[in-house]
Amino acid sequence: MNGTSQVSERTLILAPRGRDAVIAKGILRDAAMRSEICLDLAELLQEIKRGADVAIVTEEATRSADLRELVDWVGSQPPWSDFPFILLTEHGGGLERNPAAARLMELLGSVTFLERPFHPTTLVSMVQTGLRARRRQYECRHLNEDLESRVDERTAELAAANRQLLGQIQERERVESTLRQMQRLEAVGQLTSGVAHDFNNLLTVVLGNIGFLERGLAAAGVDGRLAQRIGYMRTAAERGAKLTDQLLSFSRRQRLEPRSLDLNETIAGMRDLLQSTMGGSVHIETMLKHGLWCALVDPTQLELAVLNLAINARDAMEVGGTLKVEIENVTLVPATYPEEPPAGDYVSIRVSDSGTGMPEEIRAKVFEPFFTTKEPGKGSGLGLSQVLGFAKQSGGGVRIDSRVGEGTSVYVYLPRAGGERVDERPVAARISAAGAFAGASILLVDDDNAVREVTRAMLHELGYAVLEAGSGGAALDVLAREPKIDLMIVDFAMPGMNGAEVARQAHAKRPSLPILFVTGFSDRSGMAGVDEAHILAKPFVYDELASKVRFCLAGGASEKIVRFRRG
């Protein structure tokens, strides 16, 4: 049946003997019902399959016929279908006396019995009942199909929502993982900067006193093994100073002097240094870039970072490996890992090796300070940490690609410079070569007694008069009492009132007073705007202190100092 309208409803009649088929068709025609006569059981089944709604079958048509195909079709109906049959029995052939009829009911399912002779109204009523039943079956089918369609649509919507939710969960997990990594790196950075500050204070005392011993022994004409041991002490202390510098680089507390650089020139100029560092067994390839953007970066720290990466690459390769240094302009999308830079324009330095590579679980840890895969004594585990700290502090970032057995590539991304390249001279070249200003009065401010003592001794040896203060408040009291002070040397990181606040209040009273800041670490945001010549990094030695003091006494106050930001 193709629809539910009365026009399309069709009744099939199988009555091969006598005039039953003709009579039944005439009765249905008079009742405006469509019907067709089938000659045998095979034709009946064929027409049922084509589309019919009720079948009228005489009992004798089924007695000697093979019913298996019809029974198979009845059994294969979809769940919504129960095709109605009207079986015309002989007089007195009810179910209780007609086992064959009962068997047909079992085989065909929906069977209604009509005993002959029958009244035309009875036949019409039974056919109408069968058609109504069939109509409801079709309605149920349509409802089921509509319901299934809705279920399918809803299932698809839920699947799409689940996929979207899964994507959001994965993105949230990635962001949370990145945030935890960034918080961990920041916490470690704060810890290491504090440790480095205290360690630099200790090294200032050690190196300062070693200097006194060396000068004293030289004046007394003592040399030999004692002087050699003093030299060992100096070497060890300087190695400690280098270690703290790496810690500060990782924690992004080192002081940078960024300039607009052409990295083609920088890398080309490093080739001989890289070759001597790598040795003759390592083949070095440098790939420069035509039309390269200028990068805003500290040239000294950049060279150290590239050298660090080259040494790591050498250690990861067997004898005869290849080291590649490639430069290019890149525009990056938002970062995936916390060590990568934000989206934007960068100049990329790619340092690649043909070494052993590393699995993902190792790659995830390489930027952690003191993490190393090298043998004890072969490395501090700060090389990549220092590179990351330098890149992040410069406004860029780092990315690592590595495959086990194929090698590793480290990308250092440096921010694109906004203007033309500026060729600045190093600070040391600007330091004045003026006289020693013997007898000048210097106010020395440092909360660490040992550092203050060794610094005072150096200044005395240089011929200066020294007044001491252990805090910012004490320094301001000395300034209020002593009218003649030619220079103030102040530790930048002190509890309570730090060096920046001391400088502001000191200049409010004495605008022309020159100030030299001493620091175990230089917070870039805290010391922005201070000229490098007015900063002395710990641990310092005798000659560095002498040079900085001479410059400050000769040049007077730095106008930039009074513009310190609060906080």
MOMOKA-V911313 format. One record per residue. N is the residue number from 1. OMEGA is omega in whole degrees, 0 to 359 (NA if undefined). Layout:
n & omega
N & OMEGA
N & OMEGA
//
This chain:
n & omega
1 & 184
2 & 180
3 & 182
4 & 179
5 & 183
6 & 182
7 & 185
8 & 182
9 & 188
10 & 178
11 & 178
12 & 182
13 & 176
14 & 179
15 & 190
16 & 183
17 & 176
18 & 184
19 & 182
20 & 183
21 & 182
22 & 180
23 & 181
24 & 180
25 & 179
26 & 179
27 & 181
28 & 178
29 & 178
30 & 179
31 & 179
32 & 178
33 & 181
34 & 179
35 & 179
36 & 181
37 & 176
38 & 184
39 & 181
40 & 184
41 & 180
42 & 179
43 & 178
44 & 181
45 & 180
46 & 181
47 & 175
48 & 180
49 & 179
50 & 180
51 & 177
52 & 187
53 & 178
54 & 175
55 & 175
56 & 185
57 & 176
58 & 184
59 & 183
60 & 179
61 & 184
62 & 189
63 & 183
64 & 183
65 & 175
66 & 186
67 & 190
68 & 181
69 & 178
70 & 179
71 & 178
72 & 179
73 & 178
74 & 181
75 & 182
76 & 180
77 & 175
78 & 186
79 & 183
80 & 189
81 & 172
82 & 189
83 & 184
84 & 175
85 & 172
86 & 184
87 & 178
88 & 182
89 & 177
90 & 181
91 & 181
92 & 183
93 & 179
94 & 185
95 & 185
96 & 180
97 & 185
98 & 180
99 & 181
100 & 179
101 & 178
102 & 179
103 & 177
104 & 177
105 & 180
106 & 183
107 & 188
108 & 175
109 & 186
110 & 183
111 & 175
112 & 185
113 & 177
114 & 183
115 & 176
116 & 356
117 & 184
118 & 176
119 & 180
120 & 181
121 & 179
122 & 180
123 & 180
124 & 180
125 & 181
126 & 177
127 & 178
128 & 178
129 & 178
130 & 179
131 & 178
132 & 179
133 & 180
134 & 180
135 & 179
136 & 178
137 & 178
138 & 178
139 & 178
140 & 178
141 & 180
142 & 178
143 & 179
144 & 179
145 & 178
146 & 179
147 & 179
148 & 178
149 & 178
150 & 178
151 & 178
152 & 179
153 & 181
154 & 178
155 & 178
156 & 178
157 & 179
158 & 178
159 & 178
160 & 178
161 & 179
162 & 178
163 & 179
164 & 179
165 & 178
166 & 177
167 & 179
168 & 178
169 & 180
170 & 179
171 & 179
172 & 178
173 & 179
174 & 180
175 & 179
176 & 178
177 & 178
178 & 181
179 & 178
180 & 179
181 & 180
182 & 178
183 & 179
184 & 179
185 & 180
186 & 179
187 & 178
188 & 179
189 & 179
190 & 179
191 & 183
192 & 179
193 & 177
194 & 177
195 & 181
196 & 179
197 & 180
198 & 180
199 & 178
200 & 174
201 & 179
202 & 181
203 & 176
204 & 178
205 & 182
206 & 182
207 & 178
208 & 180
209 & 174
210 & 178
211 & 178
212 & 180
213 & 180
214 & 180
215 & 178
216 & 179
217 & 179
218 & 180
219 & 180
220 & 179
221 & 181
222 & 176
223 & 178
224 & 189
225 & 180
226 & 178
227 & 179
228 & 179
229 & 175
230 & 177
231 & 176
232 & 179
233 & 179
234 & 180
235 & 179
236 & 180
237 & 179
238 & 175
239 & 175
240 & 178
241 & 178
242 & 178
243 & 179
244 & 177
245 & 176
246 & 177
247 & 179
248 & 178
249 & 178
250 & 183
251 & 177
252 & 179
253 & 179
254 & 179
255 & 180
256 & 174
257 & 184
258 & 177
259 & 177
260 & 187
261 & 168
262 & 185
263 & 173
264 & 180
265 & 182
266 & 183
267 & 177
268 & 179
269 & 181
270 & 188
271 & 180
272 & 178
273 & 179
274 & 182
275 & 179
276 & 179
277 & 182
278 & 185
279 & 185
280 & 183
281 & 182
282 & 178
283 & 183
284 & 176
285 & 175
286 & 182
287 & 182
288 & 188
289 & 175
290 & 181
291 & 182
292 & 174
293 & 171
294 & 179
295 & 177
296 & 190
297 & 174
298 & 186
299 & 182
300 & 180
301 & 177
302 & 180
303 & 178
304 & 180
305 & 179
306 & 179
307 & 176
308 & 180
309 & 179
310 & 180
311 & 176
312 & 180
313 & 179
314 & 182
315 & 181
316 & 184
317 & 170
318 & 180
319 & 178
320 & 180
321 & 181
322 & 176
323 & 179
324 & 175
325 & 185
326 & 181
327 & 177
328 & 173
329 & 179
330 & 171
331 & 189
332 & 173
333 & 179
334 & 188
335 & 175
336 & 180
337 & 184
338 & 181
339 & 181
340 & 182
341 & 174
342 & 181
343 & 179
344 & 180
345 & 181
346 & 168
347 & 186
348 & 170
349 & 181
350 & 177
351 & 186
352 & 176
353 & 178
354 & 186
355 & 189
356 & 184
357 & 182
358 & 176
359 & 185
360 & 182
361 & 175
362 & 180
363 & 182
364 & 185
365 & 192
366 & 181
367 & 178
368 & 181
369 & 177
370 & 174
371 & 180
372 & 175
373 & 181
374 & 178
375 & 177
376 & 180
377 & 182
378 & 180
379 & 182
380 & 185
381 & 182
382 & 184
383 & 180
384 & 176
385 & 179
386 & 179
387 & 179
388 & 180
389 & 179
390 & 182
391 & 180
392 & 180
393 & 178
394 & 182
395 & 181
396 & 181
397 & 185
398 & 172
399 & 180
400 & 169
401 & 182
402 & 175
403 & 182
404 & 179
405 & 183
406 & 179
407 & 185
408 & 173
409 & 177
410 & 179
411 & 174
412 & 182
413 & 181
414 & 186
415 & 177
416 & 180
417 & 183
418 & 184
419 & 179
420 & 181
421 & 180
422 & 181
423 & 182
424 & 174
425 & 177
426 & 184
427 & 183
428 & 182
429 & 182
430 & 182
431 & 184
432 & 177
433 & 182
434 & 183
435 & 187
436 & 181
437 & 182
438 & 178
439 & 179
440 & 182
441 & 184
442 & 174
443 & 182
444 & 184
445 & 178
446 & 182
447 & 179
448 & 185
449 & 183
450 & 178
451 & 180
452 & 182
453 & 183
454 & 178
455 & 178
456 & 181
457 & 177
458 & 181
459 & 176
460 & 180
461 & 178
462 & 175
463 & 181
464 & 171
465 & 189
466 & 169
467 & 186
468 & 174
469 & 183
470 & 180
471 & 179
472 & 180
473 & 179
474 & 179
475 & 179
476 & 176
477 & 179
478 & 178
479 & 180
480 & 183
481 & 187
482 & 183
483 & 185
484 & 173
485 & 186
486 & 183
487 & 173
488 & 173
489 & 188
490 & 175
491 & 185
492 & 184
493 & 177
494 & 177
495 & 181
496 & 180
497 & 181
498 & 185
499 & 180
500 & 180
501 & 177
502 & 180
503 & 180
504 & 182
505 & 178
506 & 180
507 & 175
508 & 179
509 & 183
510 & 184
511 & 184
512 & 184
513 & 175
514 & 183
515 & 175
516 & 180
517 & 174
518 & 184
519 & 173
520 & 169
521 & 182
522 & 174
523 & 186
524 & 181
525 & 181
526 & 184
527 & 177
528 & 178
529 & 179
530 & 180
531 & 181
532 & 182
533 & 179
534 & 179
535 & 177
536 & 185
537 & 173
538 & 356
539 & 180
540 & 178
541 & 187
542 & 184
543 & 178
544 & 178
545 & 181
546 & 182
547 & 181
548 & 180
549 & 179
550 & 181
551 & 183
552 & 179
553 & 181
554 & 187
555 & 180
556 & 186
557 & 173
558 & 182
559 & 183
560 & 187
561 & 184
562 & 181
563 & 175
564 & 174
565 & 178
566 & 177
567 & NA
//
